[in-house]
Amino acid sequence: MIIRIISSLIGLPLVLAILILGTPSVVYSFFVVIHFLLALEIMRIYVEDPQRGTQSFLGFARGDWMRALASTLAFIVLLLSEPEGLLARLSFFLCGVALLSALLPGTIEQRSRSSQSTVLGMVYSLIPWLMIASLYEKAENERFVILLLSIAWAGDTAAYFVGKTWGRRPMAPMISPKKTWLGACAGFVASALAAWIVSAIYDNELGDPAFMIGVGAVCALFGQMGDLFKSVFKRQRGVKDSGRLMPGHGGLLDRMDGALMAAPVLNLFF
């Protein structure tokens, strides 16, 4: 737990400094780097790779690196593109990657699973990050991105500490035995309060308190669903943590899963 706290005390100020003090080019470059690292972890969990056991680097299969790179290149192209025709370009990338995945070595069944899971992995990595970039563009500053991260991370933190200390009744024992109903309720409340606090910091320019509490509550609901969604695939693949980048936390995906699922929802409010 101490390592987890120290890791947060180092990582959180760094992220805030980049978002608040960084120029748009610095922030978008940060988005690209984080997207690649997240895509790498996502592909490791989601994709059935016929060569996973024979070729690996830093714990990731060669196919994971190639898919993460393809997803990141697609993210860069879509990020630099005009909004018009964005869906068509996204569909083109997904279809192209699915086709290439189907041509990998392996049986027909392996190729089919690889193609399907690759598309799922790219959808999960691309669309939320395009939504996060959209949140940054809407306000032309960091406020909506900080709002998103505050909602997600406040909920995660409260759910973890309350659930670990007082939680008794498992929320979804077959999917994630350590998640409890009490922890989920604590995370729900913490996310709603975090949205209100962030809005107050910005002099309520984001919305009045009642509206912001509602925003935080809805995003918290989808964020917790995102956490369970990821846990399903981790359990299926026998993966404990998505990665080892953040000591005490696991991988980036373990800390960003709620934000990824909440990002499209937050875009609907603003």
C-alpha positions in Angstrom: 0.0 0.0 0.0 2.9 2.4 0.8 4.4 1.8 -2.7 1.0 2.5 -4.2 0.8 5.8 -2.4 4.3 6.9 -3.3 3.7 6.0 -6.9 0.6 8.2 -6.9 2.4 11.1 -5.2 5.0 11.0 -8.1 2.7 10.3 -11.0 -0.2 12.6 -10.2 1.8 15.9 -10.0 3.6 14.9 -13.2 0.4 14.4 -15.1 -1.1 17.7 -13.8 2.1 19.6 -14.6 2.0 18.4 -18.2 -1.7 19.2 -18.6 -1.7 22.6 -17.0 1.8 23.9 -17.9 2.3 22.1 -21.2 1.6 23.7 -24.6 -0.9 21.9 -26.8 1.9 20.2 -28.8 3.4 18.9 -25.5 0.0 17.7 -24.3 -0.8 15.9 -27.6 2.6 14.3 -27.6 1.9 13.1 -24.1 -1.4 11.7 -25.3 0.4 9.8 -28.1 2.9 8.2 -25.7 0.3 7.2 -23.2 -1.9 5.8 -26.0 0.9 3.6 -27.2 1.7 2.2 -23.7 -2.0 1.6 -23.1 -2.5 0.0 -26.5 0.4 -2.3 -25.8 -1.2 -3.5 -22.5 -4.6 -3.8 -24.1 -3.2 -6.0 -26.9 -1.4 -8.2 -24.4 -4.7 -8.9 -22.7 -7.2 -8.9 -25.5 -5.5 -10.5 -28.5 -5.1 -14.2 -29.1 -1.7 -14.2 -30.7 -0.5 -17.5 -32.3 3.1 -16.5 -31.7 2.7 -15.1 -28.2 4.6 -18.0 -26.5 7.5 -18.1 -29.0 8.6 -14.4 -29.4 8.4 -11.8 -26.7 10.1 -8.6 -25.6 9.6 -7.1 -22.1 6.8 -9.5 -21.6 4.9 -8.5 -24.7 4.6 -10.6 -27.9 5.9 -9.2 -31.2 2.3 -9.0 -32.4 1.4 -6.9 -29.4 4.1 -4.3 -30.3 3.0 -4.2 -34.0 -0.7 -3.8 -33.1 0.0 -1.1 -30.5 2.1 0.7 -33.1 -0.6 0.4 -35.7 -3.2 1.7 -33.2 -0.9 4.7 -32.3 -0.3 5.6 -35.9 -4.0 5.5 -36.5 -4.5 7.7 -33.4 -2.0 10.3 -34.8 -3.6 10.3 -38.2 -7.1 10.7 -36.8 -5.9 13.3 -34.3 -4.5 15.4 -37.2 -7.5 14.9 -39.4 -10.5 17.1 -39.8 -13.6 16.0 -37.9 -15.5 15.4 -41.2 -15.1 11.8 -42.3 -13.6 10.7 -39.0 -15.9 7.7 -38.8 -14.9 6.6 -42.3 -11.2 6.8 -41.6 -11.6 5.0 -38.3 -13.5 2.2 -40.0 -10.8 2.0 -42.7 -8.1 1.5 -40.0 -10.1 -1.2 -38.2 -10.9 -3.1 -41.3 -7.3 -3.0 -42.5 -5.9 -4.2 -39.1 -8.5 -7.0 -39.0 -7.5 -8.1 -42.4 -3.8 -8.1 -41.5 -4.5 -10.0 -38.3 -6.3 -12.7 -40.2 -3.1 -13.3 -42.3 -0.9 -14.1 -39.3 0.5 -17.6 -38.9 -1.8 -20.1 -37.2 -4.9 -22.2 -37.8 -8.1 -20.7 -39.2 -9.6 -20.6 -35.7 -6.5 -18.8 -34.3 -6.6 -16.3 -37.2 -10.3 -15.6 -36.6 -9.8 -15.0 -32.9 -6.8 -12.8 -33.6 -8.8 -10.7 -36.1 -11.8 -10.3 -33.8 -9.9 -9.5 -30.7 -7.5 -7.1 -32.5 -10.5 -5.0 -33.7 -11.9 -5.0 -30.1 -8.5 -4.0 -28.7 -8.2 -1.1 -31.2 -11.7 0.1 -30.6 -11.0 0.1 -26.8 -7.7 2.0 -27.3 -8.6 4.3 -30.1 -12.1 5.7 -29.5 -11.7 6.7 -25.8 -8.4 8.5 -26.5 -10.0 10.3 -29.4 -12.7 11.3 -26.9 -10.1 12.5 -24.4 -8.4 14.6 -27.1 -11.8 16.0 -28.0 -12.3 17.0 -24.3 -9.0 18.9 -24.5 -9.9 20.6 -27.7 -13.4 21.7 -26.5 -12.1 23.9 -23.7 -8.8 24.6 -25.4 -7.2 23.8 -22.1 -6.9 21.1 -19.5 -10.1 21.5 -17.5 -12.3 18.7 -19.0 -9.4 16.3 -19.0 -8.6 17.0 -15.3 -12.3 16.6 -14.6 -12.3 13.2 -16.3 -9.2 12.0 -14.5 -10.5 13.4 -11.1 -13.8 11.5 -11.5 -12.0 8.3 -12.4 -9.2 8.4 -10.0 -11.2 9.6 -7.0 -13.6 6.8 -7.5 -10.8 4.2 -7.9 -9.0 5.4 -4.8 -12.1 5.5 -2.6 -13.3 2.1 -3.9 -9.9 0.5 -3.2 -9.3 1.9 0.4 -12.9 1.6 1.6 -13.4 -1.8 0.0 -10.1 -3.1 1.3 -10.8 -1.8 4.9 -14.5 -2.4 5.4 -15.9 -4.1 2.3 -17.3 -7.6 2.9 -19.8 -8.4 0.2 -18.2 -9.1 -3.2 -19.7 -7.1 -6.1 -18.8 -9.6 -8.8 -17.0 -12.6 -7.3 -16.7 -14.5 -10.6 -15.1 -11.5 -12.3 -13.2 -9.6 -9.6 -13.4 -11.1 -6.1 -11.8 -8.1 -4.4 -14.4 -5.6 -5.5 -17.1 -5.1 -3.0 -20.4 -3.3 -3.0 -19.3 -1.0 -0.2 -16.2 0.0 -2.2 -18.3 0.6 -5.3 -20.7 2.9 -3.4 -17.7 4.8 -1.9 -16.2 5.2 -5.4 -19.6 6.4 -6.7 -19.8 9.1 -4.0 -16.2 10.1 -4.3 -16.5 10.6 -8.1 -19.6 12.7 -7.7 -17.8 14.9 -5.1 -14.7 15.1 -7.3 -16.7 16.5 -10.2 -18.2 19.2 -7.9 -14.8 20.1 -6.4 -13.2 20.5 -9.8 -16.0 22.7 -11.0 -15.7 24.8 -7.8 -11.9 25.2 -8.5 -12.8 26.6 -11.9 -15.4 29.0 -10.4 -18.3 26.8 -11.4 -17.6 27.6 -15.1 -18.2 23.9 -15.9 -21.7 23.9 -14.5 -23.7 24.4 -11.3 -23.0 22.0 -8.3 -26.1 19.9 -8.9 -25.3 19.4 -12.6 -21.7 18.5 -11.8 -22.6 16.0 -9.1 -24.9 14.3 -11.7 -22.1 14.3 -14.3 -19.7 12.7 -11.8 -22.3 10.1 -10.8 -23.1 9.0 -14.4 -19.4 8.9 -15.3 -18.7 6.9 -12.2 -21.3 4.3 -13.2 -19.7 3.8 -16.6 -16.2 3.9 -15.1 -17.0 1.1 -12.8 -18.5 -0.9 -15.7 -15.2 -0.3 -17.6 -13.2 -1.7 -14.7 -15.4 -4.9 -14.7 -15.2 -5.0 -18.5 -11.4 -5.1 -18.3 -11.4 -7.6 -15.5 -13.4 -10.1 -17.6 -10.6 -10.3 -20.1 -7.9 -10.3 -17.5 -9.5 -13.3 -15.8 -10.0 -15.1 -19.1 -6.4 -14.7 -20.0 -5.1 -15.4 -16.5 -3.5 -11.9 -16.2 -3.2 -10.3 -12.8 -2.0 -6.8 -13.8 -2.1 -5.3 -17.2 1.5 -4.3 -16.8 4.2 -3.3 -14.4 4.8 0.4 -15.3 3.3 1.8 -12.1 4.7 0.1 -8.9 1.8 -0.8 -6.5 -0.8 -0.1 -9.2 0.1 -2.5 -12.0 -0.1 -1.2 -15.5 -1.5 2.0 -17.0 -4.7 0.3 -18.0 -5.3 -0.7 -14.4 -5.5 3.0 -13.6 -7.1 4.3 -16.8 -9.8 1.7 -17.5 -12.5 3.8 -15.7 -11.4 7.0 -17.5 -11.4 5.3 -20.9 -15.0 4.2 -20.5 -16.1 7.5 -18.9 -14.5 9.7 -21.6 -17.2 9.2 -24.3 -19.9 9.8 -21.7 -18.3 13.0 -20.5 -18.3 14.2 -24.1 -22.0 13.9 -24.2 -22.4 16.5 -21.4 -20.2 19.2 -22.8 
